[in-house]
Amino acid sequence: MVDEPLPGHETYKGRLVIPYITKTGVVDIRFRAIQESDVKYLGLPGAKTHLYNVLATFSAGDFIGVCEGEIDTVTLNKCGIPAVGVPGVNNWKKHYTRILQDFETVYVFADGDQPGVDFAKNLARELATVTVIQMPDGEDVNSVYCKGGPNAIRQRIGL
């Protein structure tokens, strides 16, 4: 949580700090609103988007999860499902497919809205190993977890 922002970063005060960490260190930082806000996520000016939690690709076994958003990614990992996240469905980059191509199964956890459905369909076209795990209407991984705990997520992929 940003309590004492650096000069010029006052807009991040009261937000959760989400570091994007790779083997080389922190490559980006995003800030999530804790309270209701018009802007849920903010990034540093000029920052490019990255795949979140890419380190999971090094420790995952035969499968990996993909979802939208950092909080859903953290939730999946907490449930014992190694996962990476895209900071918004419109931020998928073609080269991310290469990162996932060696996994036996790529579970795409699709938010229960049209952009989530479209994201999952598009990724399934790019990668033959995709299995879409559709969240209920109006739900995402974190909301399903909050209602039913880790088993509500794990059961969706048969764990």
C-alpha positions as CSV (number, residue, x, y, z in Angstrom):
1,M,0.0,0.0,0.0
2,V,1.3,3.4,-0.9
3,D,1.3,5.4,2.3
4,E,4.0,8.0,1.6
5,P,4.3,8.5,-2.2
6,L,7.4,9.9,-3.8
7,P,7.0,13.5,-5.2
8,G,5.0,13.4,-8.3
9,H,3.4,10.0,-7.4
10,E,0.7,11.4,-5.1
11,T,-2.0,9.9,-7.4
12,Y,-0.9,6.4,-6.2
13,K,-1.6,7.2,-2.5
14,G,-3.8,4.6,-0.9
15,R,-3.4,2.1,-3.7
16,L,-2.0,-1.5,-3.6
17,V,1.4,-1.8,-5.2
18,I,1.7,-4.7,-7.6
19,P,5.3,-5.5,-8.8
20,Y,5.9,-7.3,-12.0
21,I,8.9,-9.5,-11.1
22,T,11.0,-11.6,-13.6
23,K,14.3,-13.4,-13.2
24,T,16.1,-10.1,-13.9
25,G,14.1,-8.2,-11.2
26,V,11.1,-5.8,-11.2
27,V,10.2,-4.8,-14.7
28,D,7.0,-2.9,-14.0
29,I,4.8,-1.7,-11.1
30,R,1.0,-1.2,-11.2
31,F,-1.2,0.3,-8.6
32,R,-4.7,-1.0,-7.8
33,A,-7.5,1.0,-6.1
34,I,-8.6,-0.4,-2.8
35,Q,-11.7,1.7,-2.5
36,E,-14.3,2.1,-5.3
37,S,-12.7,4.3,-8.0
38,D,-13.3,5.4,-11.5
39,V,-9.8,4.0,-12.4
40,K,-9.2,0.5,-10.9
41,Y,-5.6,0.2,-12.1
42,L,-2.9,2.7,-12.8
43,G,0.5,2.2,-14.2
44,L,3.6,4.3,-14.3
45,P,3.7,6.9,-17.2
46,G,5.1,5.4,-20.4
47,A,5.3,1.8,-19.0
48,K,4.6,-1.0,-21.4
49,T,2.4,-3.9,-20.4
50,H,3.9,-7.2,-19.4
51,L,2.7,-10.7,-18.6
52,Y,2.2,-10.8,-14.8
53,N,3.8,-13.5,-12.7
54,V,5.9,-14.9,-15.5
55,L,8.1,-16.7,-12.9
56,A,5.2,-19.2,-12.6
57,T,6.2,-20.6,-16.0
58,F,9.5,-21.8,-14.5
59,S,8.0,-23.7,-11.6
60,A,4.8,-25.0,-13.2
61,G,4.6,-28.7,-14.1
62,D,2.4,-29.9,-17.0
63,F,-0.2,-27.2,-16.8
64,I,-0.5,-23.5,-16.2
65,G,-3.4,-21.1,-15.8
66,V,-4.0,-17.8,-17.6
67,C,-6.4,-15.2,-16.4
68,E,-7.1,-11.5,-16.6
69,G,-5.7,-9.3,-13.9
70,E,-3.1,-9.5,-11.2
71,I,-5.5,-10.2,-8.3
72,D,-7.0,-13.3,-10.1
73,T,-3.5,-14.5,-10.8
74,V,-2.5,-14.2,-7.2
75,T,-5.7,-16.0,-6.3
76,L,-5.0,-18.9,-8.7
77,N,-1.5,-19.3,-7.3
78,K,-2.9,-19.3,-3.8
79,C,-5.2,-22.2,-4.8
80,G,-2.2,-24.2,-6.0
81,I,-2.7,-23.4,-9.7
82,P,0.4,-21.9,-11.2
83,A,-0.8,-19.0,-13.3
84,V,0.1,-15.9,-15.3
85,G,-2.1,-12.9,-15.8
86,V,-2.8,-10.4,-18.5
87,P,-3.3,-6.8,-17.3
88,G,-6.6,-6.5,-19.3
89,V,-7.8,-8.7,-22.1
90,N,-6.8,-6.2,-24.7
91,N,-3.1,-6.4,-23.6
92,W,-2.4,-9.9,-24.9
93,K,0.7,-10.0,-27.1
94,K,1.4,-12.6,-29.7
95,H,4.7,-13.6,-28.2
96,Y,3.0,-14.6,-24.9
97,T,1.8,-17.7,-26.9
98,R,5.4,-18.8,-27.2
99,I,5.9,-18.7,-23.4
100,L,3.0,-21.1,-23.0
101,Q,3.4,-23.5,-25.9
102,D,5.4,-26.2,-24.1
103,F,2.7,-26.8,-21.4
104,E,0.5,-29.9,-21.9
105,T,-2.5,-27.9,-20.8
106,V,-3.1,-24.2,-20.6
107,Y,-6.2,-23.4,-18.5
108,V,-7.7,-20.1,-19.5
109,F,-9.9,-18.8,-16.7
110,A,-12.4,-16.6,-18.6
111,D,-14.2,-13.9,-16.7
112,G,-18.0,-14.1,-16.8
113,D,-18.4,-11.3,-19.3
114,Q,-18.2,-10.9,-23.1
115,P,-14.6,-9.6,-23.1
116,G,-13.6,-12.7,-21.0
117,V,-15.4,-15.1,-23.4
118,D,-13.8,-13.4,-26.4
119,F,-10.3,-13.5,-24.8
120,A,-10.6,-17.2,-24.1
121,K,-11.8,-18.0,-27.6
122,N,-9.0,-16.0,-29.2
123,L,-6.3,-17.7,-27.1
124,A,-7.8,-21.1,-27.9
125,R,-7.4,-20.3,-31.6
126,E,-3.7,-19.4,-31.0
127,L,-2.8,-22.3,-28.8
128,A,-4.0,-25.9,-29.3
129,T,-3.5,-26.9,-25.6
130,V,-6.0,-24.4,-24.2
131,T,-8.9,-25.6,-22.0
132,V,-11.3,-22.8,-21.3
133,I,-12.6,-22.6,-17.7
134,Q,-15.6,-20.2,-17.9
135,M,-16.5,-18.3,-14.7
136,P,-20.2,-17.7,-14.0
137,D,-21.9,-14.6,-15.4
138,G,-20.6,-11.5,-13.7
139,E,-17.9,-13.4,-11.9
140,D,-14.1,-13.7,-12.1
141,V,-11.6,-16.0,-10.4
142,N,-11.4,-13.9,-7.2
143,S,-15.1,-13.5,-6.8
144,V,-15.6,-17.3,-7.2
145,Y,-12.9,-17.9,-4.7
146,C,-14.4,-15.4,-2.2
147,K,-17.7,-17.2,-2.4
148,G,-16.5,-20.8,-2.3
149,G,-12.9,-20.9,-1.3
150,P,-10.0,-22.7,-3.0
151,N,-12.0,-25.8,-3.8
152,A,-14.5,-23.8,-5.8
153,I,-11.6,-22.9,-8.1
154,R,-9.6,-26.2,-8.0
155,Q,-12.7,-28.3,-8.8
156,R,-13.2,-26.4,-12.0
157,I,-10.1,-28.1,-13.4
158,G,-10.5,-31.4,-11.7
159,L,-8.0,-31.0,-8.9
